[in-house]
Amino acid sequence: MGPPLLRLLITRGALFAVPFLIWLLWWAWARRSGRAMGSTPWPWLFAAGSVLVGGSLMAGAIFHRDNRGEVYVPGEVTASGQVSKGRFEAPAPPKAKAARP
């Protein structure tokens, strides 16, 4: 879909827009059914969108994979000219020292 940051921004923007879309659907339904409409609850819509975005940020922090204690291996250029992605790997086990007689 695109770079990871752009994907995150689009996802968070969509989450922020959910309360506005729900209100817009309710407004259209109420108008068709002849119900009286009050003013638009802008502060509540912004607050609800902010809560959704904040919840997604907290969920991302809680459920993100922990890579502490792993070694980062940067991307490399292969013989064919392709660039491999960087990755985290488990550290190599320490070598045992040879016993001297």
C-alpha positions as CSV (number, residue, x, y, z in Angstrom):
1,M,0.0,0.0,0.0
2,G,2.9,2.3,0.5
3,P,5.6,3.2,3.0
4,P,4.9,2.1,6.6
5,L,4.5,5.7,7.9
6,L,2.0,6.6,5.2
7,R,0.0,3.4,6.0
8,L,0.0,4.4,9.7
9,L,-1.1,8.0,9.0
10,I,-3.9,6.7,6.7
11,T,-5.1,4.2,9.3
12,R,-5.0,6.8,12.1
13,G,-6.8,9.3,9.9
14,A,-9.5,6.7,9.1
15,L,-9.9,5.9,12.9
16,F,-10.3,9.7,13.6
17,A,-13.0,9.9,10.8
18,V,-15.2,7.1,12.1
19,P,-17.2,9.2,14.6
20,F,-17.8,11.8,11.9
21,L,-19.0,9.2,9.4
22,I,-21.3,7.6,12.0
23,W,-22.8,11.0,12.8
24,L,-23.1,11.9,9.1
25,L,-25.1,8.6,8.6
26,W,-27.3,9.3,11.6
27,W,-27.9,12.9,10.4
28,A,-28.9,11.7,6.9
29,W,-31.2,9.1,8.4
30,A,-32.8,11.6,10.8
31,R,-33.3,14.1,8.1
32,R,-35.1,11.6,5.9
33,S,-37.3,10.5,8.7
34,G,-38.3,14.1,9.6
35,R,-36.6,14.2,13.1
36,A,-35.6,17.5,14.5
37,M,-31.9,18.1,14.4
38,G,-29.8,20.0,16.9
39,S,-26.4,21.6,16.2
40,T,-23.5,19.5,15.2
41,P,-21.6,18.1,18.3
42,W,-18.1,19.1,17.1
43,P,-16.3,18.8,20.4
44,W,-17.8,15.3,21.0
45,L,-16.9,14.1,17.5
46,F,-13.3,15.4,17.9
47,A,-13.1,13.8,21.4
48,A,-14.4,10.5,20.1
49,G,-11.9,10.5,17.2
50,S,-9.1,11.4,19.5
51,V,-10.0,8.5,21.9
52,L,-10.0,6.1,19.0
53,V,-6.6,7.3,17.8
54,G,-5.2,7.3,21.3
55,G,-6.5,3.7,21.9
56,S,-4.8,2.6,18.7
57,L,-1.5,4.2,19.7
58,M,-1.7,2.4,23.1
59,A,-2.6,-0.9,21.5
60,G,0.4,-0.5,19.1
61,A,2.7,0.1,22.1
62,I,1.3,-2.8,24.1
63,F,1.2,-5.4,21.3
64,H,4.3,-4.5,19.4
65,R,7.0,-7.2,19.3
66,D,9.8,-6.5,21.6
67,N,13.2,-6.7,20.0
68,R,15.5,-5.8,22.9
69,G,18.3,-8.3,23.3
70,E,18.3,-9.0,19.5
71,V,21.0,-7.9,17.0
72,Y,20.0,-5.7,14.1
73,V,21.3,-6.9,10.8
74,P,21.2,-4.0,8.2
75,G,20.0,-4.5,4.6
76,E,22.6,-5.6,2.1
77,V,23.0,-5.3,-1.6
78,T,22.9,-8.7,-3.2
79,A,24.9,-9.8,-6.3
80,S,21.8,-9.2,-8.5
81,G,21.5,-5.6,-7.3
82,Q,18.5,-6.1,-5.0
83,V,18.6,-4.7,-1.5
84,S,17.5,-7.1,1.3
85,K,15.5,-5.7,4.2
86,G,17.1,-5.1,7.5
87,R,16.0,-7.5,10.3
88,F,16.5,-8.4,13.9
89,E,18.2,-11.8,14.8
90,A,18.8,-13.6,18.0
91,P,22.3,-13.0,19.2
92,A,24.9,-15.8,18.5
93,P,25.5,-18.0,21.5
94,P,28.9,-17.3,23.2
95,K,31.7,-19.6,22.2
96,A,32.9,-22.0,24.8
97,K,36.5,-21.6,25.8
98,A,38.6,-24.6,25.0
99,A,39.9,-26.4,28.2
100,R,43.6,-26.5,28.6
101,P,45.2,-29.6,30.0
